[in-house]
């Protein structure tokens, strides 16, 4: 579904992505792991053109994401993204946060957008918070609303960038349950995470990034159980020594 060939990105003189190749199949869940600064979030942002690469090509269903047939709005409707910072509008209630893009960008009526939003909120047990404001919600609840907002555009692919990083440990499980539910429904996802348990339990495939390149990729049981690349082994050993694996 997603094909990435030779993706390269500089920020100034800093090479952030170095000829990255990656394919993501429909309904597949791919987790990107690696040290901070290894290029994981930049790779994610390049997929839906929040960041423009310097070289290389990204295709969605065989069509380059830079193709004029998508347009900026069309691409971002098909590829939703959720950030670690929830980015909810504080002056809008939950329902208005979720329906803003469907109404303003995709042309849905308020009634149509509200009905769809309530259905998705109900899937995640959040319908009772439809009229609440972000400040009235916990961090985990705000993150669930951010996921619902991304789903309201009916994307084909969901990109998740460290969505549990800003949460208290007891709230991580709530958000993981939401993502597990999306996987069960067949959502194609690419997930940047430092939660190794998250990657081990949910991913079909895990990619270890090092210095802007994918050093190794494999099913979780293989990458965590018998990593082949020396840098992967070193990275995982450090996590193990720190009690994070």
N, C-alpha and C positions, 0 to 999 in steps of 0.2 A: 504493500500500500504506500509506504514511504521508501524512497530510494535516495541515498545521499552518496555522491561521488566526488572525491577529491576536495572536500570542503575545507577552505582555508580562510582564516580571519586574523588580521593584525589589529591591535589597538596601538597606534603609533608605531614604535619599533618592537613592540611586544607581540610575539607570535602566540596567539591564544588557541587556534585550531590549526592543526598541521596535516592537511590532506586526509581528512576523515572520510572513511567509507562505512556506511551502515544501511542495512535494509530492515524494515519493520513490516511484518506481514499483517494482513487484516485480522483483527481480534487478538493480536499478540500484545503482551505486556512486557516492555523492555525497561529495565532499571539501569541507570547510569550511576556508577559509583566512582570514587577517587578522591584524592586530597583536594582541599580548597585551592582554587587557581588552576585546576587541571583542564578547564574548558567545558565542564558539564553544562552549566547554565547558559553559556554562550551558544553551545550547540543547540540547546532547546529553543532559544530565541531566534536562531537562524531558520528553524523549520517553518515558523509562520511569519517570517520577515520582520519581526520586531528589531532584529539586527540584520544588516545586509552583509553577506560574506564578500570577501575580496575575490575569491576564485571558487570554482566548483559548482556543482549543480544539485538541487534538491527537487525531486519529483513527487507529486501526489497522484496516484493512479496513472503514472506514466506521463503526466503533464508537468513541466517545470513550474514551480510555484511563482516564478517571476512572469509567467505568461499573462498577457493582457486579458485573457478570457476569465481569469479569476477576479481581477480587480482586488484591491486591498480588502474591501469588506467581504467579498465572497470567500477569499482564502481564510480569513479569520473566523468566518462562520463555520467553515468545514474543519478548522483546526482550533479548538478552544485551548486556553491556557489558564492555569491557576498558579499564583505566586505564593511565596511564604508570607509576605505581607498581604493581608486579606484584600486591601484596596476597596473596601466598601465605602460608599458615600455616607458620611455620618449624618447628614441632614435628611436622608431618605430612609423609610422603613424597609424591612426585608423584601416585601413584595415589590416595591418600587425599584429597589436595587436590582432585583432579578429581571424585571420586565423592561427596564430602560432600553437596553440594546434591541430586544425583539421589536419594541414599538418604534424607536427612533431610527434604527439602522435597517431593520428587516421589514418594516411596514406593517406589522401586526396591529390589529385593533387592541385597545386596552382590555376589552372583555376576553378576546382570544388569548392575549399574552397572560392575563391573570389566571385563566383557567389552566393553561399549560404549566405555569409556575406553581400553582397549588398542587397539581398532580405530582410534580417532581419533589416538592417539599414533603408531600405525604410519603413518598418512597423512603425518605430518610428521617421520618418522624419529626419533621420540623414545621408542619403546617400551623401549629398553634402559635408560632413565632412570626407569622406573616406580617403582623402590624407592629412588631417590636422594632426598635432602633438598634443599630450596632452596639452602642454603649451599654445596652441592656442585656447583651449576650456574652457568654463566656468565649474564650479564645477558640475552643473547639467548635462551638456553635457558629461563630463567625466564619471559621474555615469551611464548615459544611455549607453555609450559605454561599460562599465563594465558589464552591464546587457546583452547587445547584445553578448559580448564575451562569457558569460556563456551559452547563448542560442545556440551559434554556435556549441556546442557539442551535440545538440539535447537531452538534459537531460529529464528524466521522472519526476524529482523532482528538484525544485529550492529552495535553502536556501538563505535567505537574512538577513544579520547581520547589523542592524543599518545603513541602506544605506542612510538615510536622515540626520544622525546626524551631518555630517560635512558640510552640505549645508546651505547657506543663506535661510532665511524663504521663500523668493519669489521663490526659485528654488525647494522647497519641492513639490509643486503642480505638477511640470513637471514630477518628478520621480514617484509620486503617480499615475499620469495618465498612465505612462508606465506599472506599476504593475497592475492597473485596467484593462488595455488591455490584459495582460497575464491571468488574472483571467477569463475574458470573453472568452478567447480561451481554457479554461479548464486546465491550468497549475496547477499542484499540488505544493503548496508552504508552507514553514514554515518560518515565518518572526519574527525576533527579532526587537522590536521597542519601543521607548519611545514616539512616536507620537500616542496619544490615539485616535485622530480623524482618523488616518490611520487604527488602529485596529478596530474601531467602524464601519467604512465605508466599509472595504474590507474583513474582516475576516468572515469565516463561524463559527469559534470557537475561543475563546480567552482563553489562559491558564495563570493564575497568578502564578508566581514562587516566593517562599519565602524560604530562607535558604536552597536552593538546592532541594526543593521539589515542586511539583505542588500542591498548596494549594487548587486551585479551577479552574475548567474549565467549560465554558458554552458558548452559543451563545452570541454575543456582547450585544444584548438588555437586556439579563438576567444578565450578569456579571456586566455591567455598570449601569443597572437600579435597580437591586435588588441583590447585592452580598450577599452570604450566610456566607462566612468565615470572622471572625473578622479582620484578617490581610488584606484581600482584601478591606474591608470597610475602614480600616485605611489608606491604600495606596491611594485609590481613593479620600478620603477626603483631604489628603495632596495635591494631585494634584489639587483638586477643590479650596482649600484655596490659592494655588499658582497661580491660573488662568490658569492652564494647562489642564483643562478638561472642 
